[in-house]
Amino acid sequence: MKRYFLTVDWCSTGNRGIFCDSMGNCFSQDTPHTEEDFFRILDHFGLILTPLSLLLSEDEVAQYTRWVPLSEFSNMYGIALRKETSHETS
């Protein structure tokens, strides 16, 4: 089964990951996220996070194992990245 996940790419660095909290709770749904969804979830930080709604399977989501906190969200939320992806937030 596939679902749409809110993914972000911090400052468009080419490191797209799943937006989630430190416990792995993310924003997934059966239909693609809309611009309104992006703004409701990310507020004005959507400008630097380059949001995109991606359709991912359970196996694909399981590849996102490295969590990087975002200071913009008081480190409560961050980006789950694939292990081989490098990401710098400072």
DSSP file (Angstrom, degrees, kcal/mol; ACC not computed):
  #  RESIDUE AA STRUCTURE BP1 BP2  ACC     N-H-->O    O-->H-N    N-H-->O    O-->H-N    TCO  KAPPA ALPHA  PHI   PSI    X-CA   Y-CA   Z-CA
    1    1 A M              0   0    0      0, 0.0    57,-0.7     0, 0.0     2,-0.3   0.000 360.0 360.0 360.0 138.0    0.0    0.0    0.0
    2    2 A K  E     -A   57   0A   0     55,-0.2     2,-0.3    56,-0.1    55,-0.2  -0.849 360.0-177.8-112.9 149.1    1.2    3.5   -0.9
    3    3 A R  E     -A   56   0A   0     53,-2.1    53,-2.9    -2,-0.3     2,-0.5  -0.933  32.4-104.7-136.7 160.7    0.5    6.8    0.8
    4    4 A Y  E     -AB  55  29A   0     25,-3.0    25,-2.1    -2,-0.3     2,-0.4  -0.766  36.4-164.0 -88.6 130.7    1.5   10.4    0.2
    5    5 A F  E     -AB  54  28A   0     49,-3.0    49,-2.4    -2,-0.5     2,-0.7  -0.917  24.0-118.5-116.7 141.3    4.1   11.8    2.5
    6    6 A L  E     -A   53   0A   0     21,-1.7    13,-2.5    -2,-0.4     2,-0.3  -0.689  41.0-176.0 -75.9 115.1    5.0   15.4    3.1
    7    7 A T  E     -AC  52  18A   0     45,-3.0    45,-2.3    -2,-0.7     2,-0.3  -0.837   6.6-166.0-113.5 153.7    8.6   15.6    2.1
    8    8 A V  E     - C   0  17A   0      9,-2.7     9,-2.6    -2,-0.3     2,-0.4  -0.948  17.7-154.0-136.8 156.5   11.0   18.6    2.4
    9    9 A D    >   -     0   0    0     40,-3.3     3,-2.2    -2,-0.3     7,-0.2  -0.883  30.1-130.8-131.6  98.7   14.3   19.7    1.0
   10   10 A W  G >  S-     0   0    0      5,-0.5     3,-1.0    -2,-0.4    39,-0.2  -0.300  85.5 -17.3 -57.8 117.7   15.9   22.2    3.4
   11   11 A C  G 3  S-     0   0    0     37,-4.0    -1,-0.3     1,-0.2    38,-0.1   0.752 113.8 -78.5  55.5  28.8   17.1   25.2    1.4
   12   12 A S  G <  S+     0   0    0     -3,-2.2    -1,-0.2    36,-0.4    -2,-0.2   0.891  83.3 150.3  50.8  49.0   16.9   23.1   -1.8
   13   13 A T    <   -     0   0    0     -3,-1.0    -1,-0.1     2,-0.1    -2,-0.1   0.502  68.4-105.6 -87.3  -4.9   20.2   21.3   -1.1
   14   14 A G  S    S+     0   0    0      1,-0.1     2,-0.6    -5,-0.0    -3,-0.1   0.579  89.5 116.2  90.6  10.3   19.1   18.1   -2.9
   15   15 A N        -     0   0    0     -5,-0.2    -5,-0.5    70,-0.1     2,-0.3  -0.693  44.4-177.5-112.5  75.9   18.5   16.2    0.3
   16   16 A R        +     0   0    0     -2,-0.6    66,-0.3    -7,-0.2     2,-0.3  -0.575  10.8 159.5 -79.5 133.9   14.8   15.5    0.2
   17   17 A G  E     -C    8   0A   0     -9,-2.6    -9,-2.7    -2,-0.3     2,-0.5  -0.867  44.5 -80.8-143.3 177.3   13.4   13.6    3.2
   18   18 A I  E     -CD   7  80A   0     62,-2.1    62,-3.1    -2,-0.3     2,-0.4  -0.714  40.7-128.2 -87.2 127.8   10.2   13.0    5.1
   19   19 A F  E     + D   0  79A   0    -13,-2.5     8,-0.8    -2,-0.5     2,-0.3  -0.639  52.3 134.8 -75.6 123.6    9.0   15.8    7.4
   20   20 A C  E     -ED  26  78A   0     58,-2.2    58,-3.1    -2,-0.4     6,-0.2  -0.954  51.8 -96.2-158.6 172.7    8.3   14.2   10.9
   21   21 A D  E >   - D   0  77A   0      4,-2.2     3,-2.0    -2,-0.3    56,-0.2  -0.356  51.4 -90.0 -90.6 179.6    8.8   14.6   14.6
   22   22 A S  T 3  S+     0   0    0     54,-1.2    55,-0.1     1,-0.3    45,-0.1   0.666 126.4  56.6 -67.1 -15.7   11.5   12.9   16.6
   23   23 A M  T 3  S-     0   0    0      2,-0.1    -1,-0.3     3,-0.0     3,-0.1   0.418 121.4-104.7 -93.4   0.1    9.3    9.8   17.3
   24   24 A G    <   +     0   0    0     -3,-2.0     2,-0.4     1,-0.3    -2,-0.1   0.500  69.3 149.1  90.5   4.5    8.8    9.3   13.5
   25   25 A N        +     0   0    0      2,-0.0    -4,-2.2     1,-0.0    -1,-0.3  -0.598  23.9 175.2 -72.8 126.0    5.3   10.7   13.4
   26   26 A C  B     -E   20   0A   0     -2,-0.4     2,-0.9    -6,-0.2    -6,-0.2  -0.640  39.1 -98.8-126.8-178.6    4.8   12.2    9.9
   27   27 A F        +     0   0    0     -8,-0.8   -21,-1.7   -21,-0.3     2,-0.3  -0.805  55.4 153.9-108.6  89.4    2.2   13.8    7.8
   28   28 A S  E     +B    5   0A   0     -2,-0.9     2,-0.3   -23,-0.2   -23,-0.2  -0.849  10.2 164.0-116.7 154.6    0.9   11.1    5.4
   29   29 A Q  E     -B    4   0A   0    -25,-2.1   -25,-3.0    -2,-0.3     4,-0.1  -0.964  47.7-105.1-159.1 170.6   -2.5   10.8    3.7
   30   30 A D  S    S+     0   0    0     -2,-0.3   -25,-0.1   -27,-0.2   -28,-0.1   0.705 102.1  48.0 -76.9 -21.4   -4.3    9.0    0.9
   31   31 A T  S    S-     0   0    0    -27,-0.1   -27,-0.1     1,-0.1    -2,-0.1  -0.823 101.1 -84.1-118.7 157.7   -4.3   12.0   -1.4
   32   32 A P        -     0   0    0      0, 0.0     2,-0.1     0, 0.0    -2,-0.1  -0.278  50.0-106.1 -59.6 144.4   -1.6   14.4   -2.5
   33   33 A H        -     0   0    0    -28,-0.1    20,-0.2    -4,-0.1     2,-0.2  -0.438  36.0-140.8 -67.0 144.1   -0.9   17.3   -0.1
   34   34 A T     >  -     0   0    0     -2,-0.1     4,-2.4    -3,-0.1     5,-0.1  -0.509  27.7-101.1 -99.3 171.4   -2.2   20.6   -1.3
   35   35 A E  H  > S+     0   0    0      1,-0.2     4,-2.3     2,-0.2     5,-0.2   0.882 126.4  54.9 -58.1 -38.3   -0.6   24.0   -1.1
   36   36 A E  H  > S+     0   0    0      2,-0.2     4,-2.6     1,-0.2    -1,-0.2   0.893 106.3  50.7 -63.0 -40.0   -3.0   24.7    1.8
   37   37 A D  H  > S+     0   0    0      2,-0.2     4,-2.5     1,-0.2     5,-0.3   0.931 108.6  52.1 -61.6 -45.9   -1.7   21.5    3.6
   38   38 A F  H  X S+     0   0    0     -4,-2.4     4,-3.1     1,-0.2     5,-0.5   0.932 113.4  43.4 -56.2 -47.3    1.9   22.7    3.2
   39   39 A F  H  X S+     0   0    0     -4,-2.3     4,-2.1     1,-0.2    -1,-0.2   0.903 112.5  52.5 -68.3 -40.3    1.1   26.1    4.7
   40   40 A R  H  < S+     0   0    0     -4,-2.6    -1,-0.2    -5,-0.2    -2,-0.2   0.890 120.8  33.0 -62.1 -39.4   -1.0   24.6    7.5
   41   41 A I  H  < S+     0   0    0     -4,-2.5    -2,-0.2    -5,-0.2    -1,-0.2   0.902 134.1  25.0 -84.1 -44.7    1.7   22.2    8.5
   42   42 A L  H >< S-     0   0    0     -4,-3.1     3,-1.6    -5,-0.3    -3,-0.2   0.617  83.8-165.8 -99.7 -14.8    4.9   24.2    7.7
   43   43 A D  G >< S-     0   0    0     -4,-2.1     3,-1.5    -5,-0.5    -1,-0.2  -0.294  71.2 -20.7  55.7-144.0    3.6   27.8    8.0
   44   44 A H  G >  S+     0   0    0      1,-0.3     3,-1.5     2,-0.2     4,-0.3   0.619 126.9  79.7 -72.2 -10.6    6.0   30.3    6.5
   45   45 A F  G X> S+     0   0    0     -3,-1.6     4,-1.4     1,-0.3     3,-1.1   0.652  70.9  83.5 -69.4 -13.3    8.9   27.8    6.8
   46   46 A G  H <> S+     0   0    0     -3,-1.5     4,-1.0     1,-0.2    -1,-0.3   0.772  79.2  67.2 -57.4 -24.8    7.6   26.1    3.7
   47   47 A L  H <4 S+     0   0    0     -3,-1.5    -1,-0.2     1,-0.2    -2,-0.2   0.854 110.6  31.0 -65.7 -35.3    9.6   28.8    1.8
   48   48 A I  H <4 S+     0   0    0     -3,-1.1   -37,-4.0    -4,-0.3   -36,-0.4   0.560 117.1  57.9 -98.9  -9.4   12.9   27.3    2.9
   49   49 A L  H  < S-     0   0    0     -4,-1.4   -40,-3.3   -39,-0.2    -2,-0.2   0.536  87.4-144.9 -99.9  -6.9   11.8   23.7    3.1
   50   50 A T     <  -     0   0    0     -4,-1.0   -41,-0.2   -42,-0.2    -3,-0.1   0.923  24.5-147.0  43.5  68.9   10.6   23.3   -0.5
   51   51 A P        +     0   0    0      0, 0.0     2,-0.3     0, 0.0   -43,-0.2  -0.278  24.2 174.2 -69.5 150.8    7.7   20.9    0.3
   52   52 A L  E     -A    7   0A   0    -45,-2.3   -45,-3.0   -47,-0.1     2,-0.7  -0.963  28.6-131.9-153.6 137.8    6.6   18.1   -2.0
   53   53 A S  E     -A    6   0A   0     -2,-0.3     2,-0.4   -20,-0.2   -47,-0.2  -0.846  31.0-171.1 -94.2 117.6    4.0   15.4   -1.6
   54   54 A L  E     -A    5   0A   0    -49,-2.4   -49,-3.0    -2,-0.7     2,-0.7  -0.905  23.7-130.8-116.0 138.7    5.4   12.1   -2.6
   55   55 A L  E     +A    4   0A   0     -2,-0.4     2,-0.4   -51,-0.2   -51,-0.2  -0.763  39.3 174.3 -84.4 116.7    3.7    8.7   -3.0
   56   56 A L  E     -A    3   0A   0    -53,-2.9   -53,-2.1    -2,-0.7     2,-0.1  -0.949  25.9-134.5-130.0 145.5    5.8    6.1   -1.1
   57   57 A S  E  >  -A    2   0A   0     -2,-0.4     4,-2.4   -55,-0.2     5,-0.2  -0.420  35.9-103.8 -86.0 169.4    5.4    2.5   -0.3
   58   58 A E  H  > S+     0   0    0    -57,-0.7     4,-1.8     1,-0.2    -1,-0.1   0.882 123.5  52.1 -60.8 -39.6    6.1    1.0    3.1
   59   59 A D  H  4 S+     0   0    0      2,-0.2     4,-0.4     1,-0.2    -1,-0.2   0.882 109.5  49.1 -65.3 -38.7    9.4   -0.4    1.9
   60   60 A E  H >4 S+     0   0    0      1,-0.2     3,-1.3     2,-0.2     4,-0.3   0.918 109.8  50.8 -67.1 -43.0   10.4    3.0    0.5
   61   61 A V  H >< S+     0   0    0     -4,-2.4     3,-1.9     1,-0.3    -1,-0.2   0.869 100.7  64.3 -62.0 -36.3    9.6    4.8    3.8
   62   62 A A  T 3< S+     0   0    0     -4,-1.8    -1,-0.3     1,-0.3    -2,-0.2   0.680  91.0  66.5 -62.1 -17.8   11.6    2.2    5.7
   63   63 A Q  T <  S+     0   0    0     -3,-1.3     2,-1.4    -4,-0.4    20,-0.9   0.657  79.9  85.0 -77.4 -16.0   14.7    3.5    3.9
   64   64 A Y  E <   +F   82   0A   0     -3,-1.9    18,-0.3    -4,-0.3    -1,-0.1  -0.677  50.0 140.1 -89.7  88.2   14.4    6.9    5.7
   65   65 A T  E     +     0   0A   0     -2,-1.4     2,-0.6    16,-0.6    -1,-0.2   0.506  41.2  81.3-111.7  -8.2   16.3    6.0    8.9
   66   66 A R  E     -F   81   0A   0     15,-2.5    15,-3.8    -3,-0.2     2,-0.5  -0.902  61.8-157.6-108.4 120.8   18.4    9.0    9.8
   67   67 A W  E     -F   80   0A   0     -2,-0.6    13,-0.2    13,-0.2   -45,-0.0  -0.838   7.4-171.3-103.2 129.5   16.6   11.9   11.6
   68   68 A V  E     -F   79   0A   0     11,-2.5    11,-2.5    -2,-0.5     2,-0.0  -0.970  20.4-135.6-118.8 115.9   17.9   15.5   11.4
   69   69 A P  E     -F   78   0A   0      0, 0.0     2,-0.6     0, 0.0     9,-0.3  -0.356  12.3-135.9 -69.7 150.3   16.2   18.0   13.7
   70   70 A L    > > -     0   0    0      7,-2.7     5,-2.1     1,-0.1     3,-1.7  -0.937   3.4-153.8-108.9 121.2   15.3   21.4   12.4
   71   71 A S  G > 5S+     0   0    0     -2,-0.6     3,-1.8     1,-0.3    -1,-0.1   0.782  94.0  70.7 -62.7 -25.6   16.1   24.4   14.6
   72   72 A E  G 3 5S+     0   0    0      1,-0.3    -1,-0.3     2,-0.1     6,-0.1   0.743 103.9  41.8 -61.7 -22.5   13.3   26.2   12.8
   73   73 A F  G X>5S-     0   0    0     -3,-1.7     3,-2.4     4,-0.3     4,-0.6  -0.128 124.4-101.0-115.6  33.5   10.9   23.9   14.6
   74   74 A S  T <45 -     0   0    0     -3,-1.8    -3,-0.2     1,-0.3    -2,-0.1   0.787  68.9 -73.3  51.3  32.1   12.7   24.0   18.0
   75   75 A N  T 34<S+     0   0    0     -5,-2.1    -1,-0.3     2,-0.2    -4,-0.1   0.573 116.8 109.8  60.5  11.0   14.2   20.6   17.2
   76   76 A M  T <4 S+     0   0    0     -3,-2.4   -54,-1.2    -6,-0.3     2,-0.3   0.779  81.6  35.0 -81.5 -28.7   10.8   19.0   17.8
   77   77 A Y  E  < S+D   21   0A   0     -4,-0.6    -7,-2.7    -7,-0.4    -4,-0.3  -0.870  72.6 145.4-121.9 157.2   10.4   18.3   14.0
   78   78 A G  E     -DF  20  69A   0    -58,-3.1   -58,-2.2    -2,-0.3     2,-0.5  -0.837  44.9 -70.7-163.7-159.2   12.9   17.4   11.5
   79   79 A I  E     -DF  19  68A   0    -11,-2.5   -11,-2.5    -2,-0.2     2,-0.7  -0.962  26.7-145.7-121.3 126.5   13.7   15.5    8.3
   80   80 A A  E     -DF  18  67A   0    -62,-3.1   -62,-2.1    -2,-0.5     2,-0.3  -0.833  31.0-173.0 -88.1 120.2   14.0   11.7    8.1
   81   81 A L  E     - F   0  66A   0    -15,-3.8   -15,-2.5    -2,-0.7   -16,-0.6  -0.725  30.2 -97.1-112.8 159.7   16.7   11.1    5.5
   82   82 A R  E >   - F   0  64A   0    -66,-0.3     3,-1.8   -18,-0.3   -18,-0.2  -0.491  42.9-111.4 -69.2 149.4   18.0    8.0    3.7
   83   83 A K  T 3  S+     0   0    0    -20,-0.9    -1,-0.1     1,-0.3   -19,-0.1   0.856 115.9  50.9 -53.1 -42.1   21.1    6.7    5.4
   84   84 A E  T 3  S+     0   0    0      2,-0.1     2,-0.4   -18,-0.0    -1,-0.3   0.572  88.9 101.4 -78.2  -6.8   23.4    7.6    2.5
   85   85 A T    <   -     0   0    0     -3,-1.8     2,-0.4   -69,-0.0    -4,-0.1  -0.621  62.5-148.9 -80.8 131.4   22.1   11.2    2.3
   86   86 A S        +     0   0    0     -2,-0.4     2,-0.3     2,-0.0    -4,-0.1  -0.793  20.5 177.2 -96.6 145.1   24.3   13.9    3.8
   87   87 A H        -     0   0    0     -2,-0.4     2,-0.4    -6,-0.0    -6,-0.0  -0.983  15.9-168.8-151.5 133.8   22.5   16.9    5.3
   88   88 A E        +     0   0    0     -2,-0.3    -2,-0.0   -78,-0.1   -20,-0.0  -0.992   6.5 178.4-125.9 125.4   23.7   20.0    7.1
   89   89 A T              0   0    0     -2,-0.4   -18,-0.2     1,-0.1    -1,-0.1   0.323 360.0 360.0-108.4   6.3   21.3   22.3    8.9
   90   90 A S              0   0    0    -19,-0.0    -1,-0.1     0, 0.0    -2,-0.0   0.417 360.0 360.0-122.5 360.0   23.7   24.8   10.4
